[in-house]
Amino acid sequence: MSDVQFHAPPTVFPNHLTLMVQDMEKQKQFYTKQLGMTVIQESETELFLGANKEDALLTLKTTAGVADKSSRQLGLFHVAFLLPNRELLGQLVYHLLENNYPVQGASHHLVSEAFYLADPEGNGIELYADRPAASWAYQSGQVVMTTERLDVDGLLAVREQAPFSLLPSHTRIGHLHFHVHNLEDIRHFYENGLGFAVMTTYGDQALFMAQANYHHHLAFNLWAGSNAPRRSERQVGMVSYSLMYPDEHARTQA
């Protein structure tokens, strides 16, 4: 195991995502009732949601004539919400299972424990908790990650026992994962332009990047195929995302 350490909080991390949606009320019910997000501000065409009453993690926007999300589309693969600990992750997952909301997968990545699902309009979501950073292994400067079967019963057994109602206030966006056409162009932009480092790769199909030795803040894959279409302006999916910098100096130096 390397002596590389993760310095929390990350130097730069994704802190907000905007999605175009078709059915605002249906999406509101999912994000507030199933995921326990708090409504910060809303209008007929915009809804700001967070894990507290001040900091929006997610904005939902709508307009007339929004088209369905394509099954193969460039853009968001999933948004990953990082829970403060595995007990609270287990509490939320137990709540979803109790409400018969379909969970699409569960994985142990060595650095984290994760559950996968989608919102009612097909936007991918990961719910995860990090394993202790001291247990992460590094080889040649890259973090060791894998995808193994998660001991779901074991995690649920240690869950916070109180009934779930609200997303924990310290929940944030841990990472964003995207479908893209070209990994080399992506790597050049984020590595040379914004100072992110490559933390690991999955062959020539996926790239994981981060700052401050985190396992990944951003991930990119080619899994949608070389001819996957771009999202149109009036189509379900990601409109934009933002990165949080620790101060103005760090932002201007990027």
N, C-alpha and C positions, 0 to 999 in steps of 0.2 A: 504493500500500500504506500502511496506517495505521501509526502508531507504537505502537499498542496491543500490549502484550506479555503473554504467558502466564506467570504466576508459579507455578512448580512448587515443591513439590507443591501440588495444589489446596487451597483453604481447606476445602472440604467435598466429600466424594465418596462414592459408594456403595461399601461395603466388604464386604458379605455378603448372600447370597441363600439363602433356604430354599425347597426344592421338595418337593412331595408326589409320590412315585413308586409304581409298582405292583410292579416287579421290582427289588428292591434289589441283588441280585447282578449282574444284567445291567447296571444303571446303574453300579455300582461298576467293573465291567470296562471300560465305556466311558470313564469319567472318569479312571481310573488308567492303562489301557493305551493308549487312543487320545490322550487329552489330557495324560497324564503327571502327573496330580495325585497328591499325597501324602496317604495316610490319616493323619489326626491322632488320631481317636478313633472307635470304632464300637461299636454294639450291634445287636441284632436289628432294632430299629426306627429307628435313627438312624446316620448316617454323616457325619462331618465331614471335609472335604477342603480342601486348600490347595496353594499353590505352595512351601510349606516346612512344617516340622514344628510350627510354632507358631501361625500365623495362618490361621484357616479362612476361605476365600472362599465356600464352598458347603456347605450342610447338606442332606442327603437324608433325608426322613422317610417312613415307610410305616406302614400300619395295614391291618386287614382290610377287604376290599371296596372298594378304591380303583378308581374308574371311569376310563375312558379320557379323554384330553384332547379337548375339542370342537374341531372344525375352525375354528369361529368363536367366540371366547371372549374376554371382557375379561380383562385381566391382562397377563402377560409376553408381549411380542413376541419379544425376545431379551435375553440377557445377553451383554455384550461384554467379553471378556478382553483387556486391553492388554498386549502383549508389550513387553519393554524396547527392542527395535530390530527393524528389518526383516530382518536376518540370522537372528535367532531365530524370527521369524514364518515366514520361508521354510523353516527347518529343520522346524518343526512341520507346516506344510502338506505338505511333501514326505513326511513320515512318514505323514500321513493318506492321501495319494495312493498311497504304496507299499502301504498296507494296504487299499486299495480302499474306503476309507470315503467315502461320497458327500458331496462338497462342492456346495452348492446355488447358490453364486454367488461372484463376486469383483469388487470395485469399487474405483476410485480416487475418493476424496472430496475431493481437493485437500489437506485437512488430515490425511488418513490413508489407509492401504491396508488393505483388509478382505476377509476370507473369511467366508462364511456356510454354516452347516450346522445340523443338529438332532441332539439326543441320541436314543437309541432309542425314547423315549416322546413325541417331538415337541416338546420344549422348544427354542426357537430359541437359537442360539449364534452370536456374531460373534467372530472372532479378528482382532485388528488391531494395527498399529503406527502411531504418529503420524509424520507428516512433521515436519521441523524447525519449531518454533513461529515462527521468524523468517520463514518462507515463507508463513505464513497471511495472507490478505488480509481486511480488514474494511471494510464499507461502512455508514455511518450507525450505527456501533456494533455491527453484527452481522457474524458471521464468514461468509465466502463458502465455501459447500459445494456440491458437485454430485455426481452419480453418473455416473462414466465407466467405460469398460472398463479393467480393470487389466491391466498387462503382467505376466501370471503368469510367463511364461518368464524375463523379466528379473529378477523378484524371486527366483525359484528359483535363478537363476544366481549370485546373491550370498549364498545361504543359508549358514549355519554348516554346515561339512562333517561334523562329528562326528555319529555316529548319535544320533538323538533318544531320550531315555529319560525325563527328568523335565521338567515345566514349569519354566521359569526362575524362580528364587526371587524375583525382583522383579516378577513378573507380578501384576497386580491387576485388579479390576473397573474398567474405564475408564468404562463407562456402562451404564445400563439403559434399555430401550425398552419401552413399554407400549401395549396397545390400551385405549382409553378411550371414553367416550360424549360428553364435553363438554370441549373445549379451554379455553374461557373460565374455567370453574370451576377446572380444573387450574392454569391460569396464575395466577389470583388466589391460590390456596393457596400455591404454591411461590414466587411473586414477593413477595407481601405477607407471607406467613407465615414463610417460611424464607430469604428473601433471595436466591433464585436470579434470574438475569437471562435474558431471552429472547435467545438467540444467533442463531437463524435460524428461519424457518418455511418449509414447503413448501405454499404457497398457504394454503387454509383447512383442510388435511387433516392437517398434522403440525406439531409444536412442539418446538423443541430448546432446552433450558435448561441453565445452568451457573453456576458461581462462578469468580471469578478469571480471567475471559476465556478459559477453556477452550472448545473447540468445543461440547461438550455432555457433561454428566454424566447427564442424564435426558432422555428423548425420549418423546413421546406422539403417537399417531395415531388417526384415526377409521376406519382401513381395515377393521376387522372389521364395520362397519355399525352403524346406529342401534339395531338390535334384538338385538345380540350379547348372549348370556347371561353372567351372572357365573359364575365358577368355584364349584362347590359345595365344601363342606368336605372331602369324601372324593372328590376328583377330581384327576387329574394336573395339576400346574401350580404356580405360585408361591403360597407360603403367606405369605411376608413378605420384606422386605429392610430393611437398615439403612444409615444414613449415618454416616460418620466425621467428627467435628469435631476441629479441631486442639487444642482445650483446653476445659476446663469453662466458662470465661467465654464463649467463642464459642457453645457449645451453649445455655447459659441465656439468651443474648441473642437466639437465633433465634425 
